[in-house]
Each structure stands twice: as C-alpha cells, then as structure tokens.
C-alpha cells in the first residue's frame, strides 16, 4: 500500500511495501512491482492543511465566540436587571399611592402604570420617565399627609385657645373646613384649608392676648369689701397665679384658662355679667331629702330664648336658715334635662261627645305623633288619661311607645265633660313620680260634670309643684282653664282645630326638656316638711340672673315607691298605709295588726272594716306633719289617695286627709286611734 505525506501544496508518494519514493502518475512500484493506489481525493486534498494545523486553528476561534456569547448574556442580563429594578420601584410607589386611597392620586397613578405596561423590555428611558412621574405623585401625597397631621394636631389642641369667643368660633369653622376636605379626600382643598387655619390661629392668639389682658384688669379691679375672708384669701392666691402666668412671654393659654375658671368660681358673684338672664323655678322634687332637685327655667332677658349649655360651676343656691340668714348650699350637679334627665308626662284626652268622629281621629294622630318624639331612652314616661262622663286611666306610666299608641287608637267617645276631675286625677298621679313632671291636656268644651272645682285643681297642682298645660280647641272663652294653666306654672293655648295641636305638643315637650335640673344638699338642719325660702341663680361673666322662691316640699309618694322611713312613728304610719289595701282586698287583718296597738280603738275598728266587701288600692300618700305631745305620743297627719271599688257603685279615686294618734310602746311605735278623717275628693272613674 502506498503512503502519502502532504505538506502545504506539495504531495509525495511512497510504496507501502518497500518504501521506495514514487514518481507522480506511476501505477506500479519500479522496485518491487507493488500496485500503486491513488486516493480519490488526492487532487482535493493537495491544498489541505495538516491535521495538527487544523486543530490549532479551531482552538484559536473559541475564545472569540465565548467572549461574544458572554457579552450578549451580560447585555441581556443588564437590561433584564435594570427592567426588574425599575418595576420594583414602580410597584412600591404604586402601592403607597393606592393605599392612601386619594381618588385624584390613584387616577394619576393608574394612567402612569397603564402607560408603563405598554413599554417593551428595552424602553428603559421611558420607564425612568414614568418613575419620575410616580415620585412626583408620592411627593404630593406626602404633602397631603403632612396637612392631615397638622390638622389633627391643631384640632387636638384647639380647646386651650377657647378664650375669645368670636375668634375661637372662626378658628373652629376653619378647622371644620379642613375636616370636610379630609372627608372628601380633596388634597388641594385640604392644603389650602390648613394654611387658612394657621392664619386664623394666629389671629385667635392675638384676640386671646387681648382677652387675657382685659380679664386680668377686671380681676384686679374687683371690689371685695363685702366678701368673706375665705373669698378674699382665695382671690389673692389665684390672682398671683394669674399674674405669673400672664406675665410670661410665651403664654400657656390652657393653664391661663384653668386659672381663670378657678378664679371665677371664687368671685363670680362679684363680677358684673355681660348679659341678663331671667331665672324661674318651675318645680321641685324633695323625695330624696335632704337632697333637693330644682327644675329651673333660664332665658336670655333680651331675646327670651332658653340659654343652652350653661356651665354647672356657676349655679348657686342660698337657703334661709332658722336665723333668717341665707346660707350657701352645696350644688351637687346642674344640667339640662334634654337627653339626660327623665320627664314624666300625664297626657289627658277629651273624649266627650263633641269629639266624636273626625275630631277624635285627628287627635289620635296628634297624640301618636307626640309619642313618637318622646325620649324614652332617657327615662321619659307617659301616662294616658281620658275623660268624658267620668275619668279613665287608659295606661299607667309607661316607656312602651307601641302600647301607648295602641291605647290612643282604642279611645272612644262618651257623653259629658269631666275636665276638672281629669286634671285633678292627672296631677295626683304624676305628682307621685320623681323627677320633672307635667300634665298636658286638651279639651273642646267647658266642664259640665266634675266633682272637683277649678280651685281644687290649682291647689293640688301648686301643692306638688306640677305645671298644667291646657290646649283649648275652638273659639270658646275658657277663662277658668286659662287660670288653671297660668296659676300652676303651665301655659294656655287656643287653637282653631285639632291638627294645630301637633306643634303645641312638641313645643311644650321641648320647653320642659330645656329646663335645668339643679341638685343641692340642704345643710340648714331643716326637715322635709319645713317651708323653705331660697335664692337660686346663675352668675358668670356672660350671664347672670337670680330668683327667690318659697316652697314646702310636700313629698307625695307612690304606693310602689321604696319606704322613706325606717323607724319612729312615721315608719309605723307608712307601714300601715302601704299594707292596708292588701288587708282589705284579702280580708286579712294580720297584714296590718302589727302596726296597731292591741285593744286600741283603731285596732277594733279596722279588724271589722277589712271584712267589708270593698276593694281598695293605695295610689299615693304623703306624711304632711308630725306633732309631739310628749316623747312617747304624737299625731301624724297624712294625705292619702285610693282607688275604691264599692260593690254596685262606680270605681272612685278618693283623696282623704287623716290624723293618727301614735304611741311609743318601748320597742316600737303603734297607731292607737284616728284623730280626724276628712275626704277631700271623690272622682268617678
């Protein structure tokens, strides 16, 4: 076999058998005769490079390829990294904007993000531009949040600047505008409102400085020559504190305001108020004596309007003691009834024959509407009483609007008009309730069937301090009813038709709910039955007024109320009264025998009386007087009201005045006899 050796462009042949060099084109070796085989690719391979050279050339290209690939990878990675980084920044900013929930900023963000999503992977410059836009939105958001924080801070601290009233109201209005802008999520409005509030605060501080200066001059000029030593001492101490606080460069308005308040409580009676108030007492409640509750009306003398939100610190009560000297009482609390204190209303409805048909139906609607406005959640109670030939208790005091409305809708007409009896009954009923009380009645005709007189109604209403409000329907001249209303502290109204009563009911109710309840502790050593002379008033820098009032508590107790006496002769009489009706209804003398002296006249009489066919229910009672003959004997006077049902006769509401002789048996007091019994009224039901 022939071997070939290729070198660049020259090709040499050798005999495979003997190794002799051969010439080009020979077919047999001239030395040994071996056949020469010429490769088919001889011609093609003449210019081929040796194998070693080819390998060397291949190796020289590899680094270049690797470098190129690596460059492409790095470029792609850099673009990818840059894009991902921008996306992360974009997402972070978008989340912050979205979380704030401001529509204006959210809308701008959405537009930018939508534009971003349309960009390709290589749109880095465009994305950076959008990122800049998002950062601007976030900057606006930060400004908005700063404005919110500034508003919150100003609103939290506003009360310390509440000295000059007019300027403070302007500042409150400015802060209210800020609050509105926040609620509406309007950044531009808020930022503008906050700037206005800052300027308003500057004006308020200037006004407060003037107010403080004037107030200090007023305190320094007070004439306290008639004041007691305790007042003068407190005045001097507080004046020095005020002078120290107001002499500083930067004023602590909160501390100054507190110092003013302390000073006012000491010297308020020696300060001339800016405005005059008309003060009157409508009713009292001494059911928890020596705690006494006064229900006061306080109105602006100029406008006649009720003065709202008076400071409880400036109410005062002075009560005359046994030496006719007025002694300052301790005011425990003072506030308006509205939404806070309960009102008890006895609603009296005329169902006489003249109210039949449309008038009664219209009246039912008016009364039902009134029930819907009553503040039962505040403890208000309403009782429904109707009258025609007699008086009917339709519904006892209740806070159930549905029940009361149902009873109103079930009213039917009768014949006659027993107005005075109905008013007397309503006063007796509501007087046994504690708290603020009143009677509201309507009628379309003159009384023509009552046992009671106009004077009876006025006397019982004034005895228990119950105002009676009366609405007369039609053009009748009803002077007697007008007298009842005006003489009991109520009001008289005349309307042309039933529907006109709607506003009057609401007016009366609001008038009563605007009363101030002033509660004080009687420290004069008086008893619950003693007549009291008091001075009651309100005195501050803004308003001042006072009235004098004389009253006898006359505490009428409901039969359902707790016992107010725990020992002594009063406890014996109270126990007897509260158990007498049960003894009658059950024919059980043992229920009252323990309160009566065995073998005494009253013991013998009542042992027989409880067996009679009479049903009685104690409604209310009052112990009006205690008179001692000696340490072991006394006479107790009472006023008692019962519902009495004698077989075969109409139900009656009977009021009687009794006197009981009571004797000390050593370990307890017991009743021995009736000193007197007088029936005051009998009202058919």
Secondary structure, 3 states (H helix, E strand, C coil): CCEEEEECCEEEEECCCCCCEECCCCCECCCCCCECCCCCCHHHHCCCCCHHHHHHHHHHHHHHHHHHHHHHHHHHHHHHHHHHHHHHHHHHHHHHHHHHCCHHHHHHHHHHHHHHHHCCCCCHHHHHHHHHHHHHHHHHHHHHHHHHHHHHHHHHHHHHHCCCHHHHHHHHHHHHHHHHHHHHCCHHHHHHHHHHHHHHHHHHHHHHHHHHHHHHHHHHCCCCCCCCHHHHHHHHHHHHHHHHHHCCCCCCHHHHHHHHHHHHHHHHHHCCCCEEEEEEEEEEEEEECCEEEEEEEEEECCCCCECCCCCHHHEEEEEECCCCCEEECEEEEEEECCCCCCEEEEEEEECCHHHCCHHHHHHHHHHHHHHHHCCHHHCCEEEEEEECCCEEEEEEEECCHHHHHHHHHCCCCCCCCCHHHHHHHHHHHHHCCCCEEEEEEEECCCCCCCCCCHHHHHHHHHHCCCEEEEEEECCCCCHHHHHHHHHCCCCEEEECCHHHHHHHHHHHHHHHHCCEEEEEECCCCCCCCCEEEEEEEEECCCEEEEEEEEEECCCCEECCCCCCCCCHHHHHHHHHHHHHHHHHHHCCCHHHHCCECCCCHHHHHHHHHCCCCEEEEEEEEEEEEEEEEECCEEEEEEEEEEEEEECCCCCEEEEEEEEEEEEECCCCEEEEEEEEEEEEEEEEC
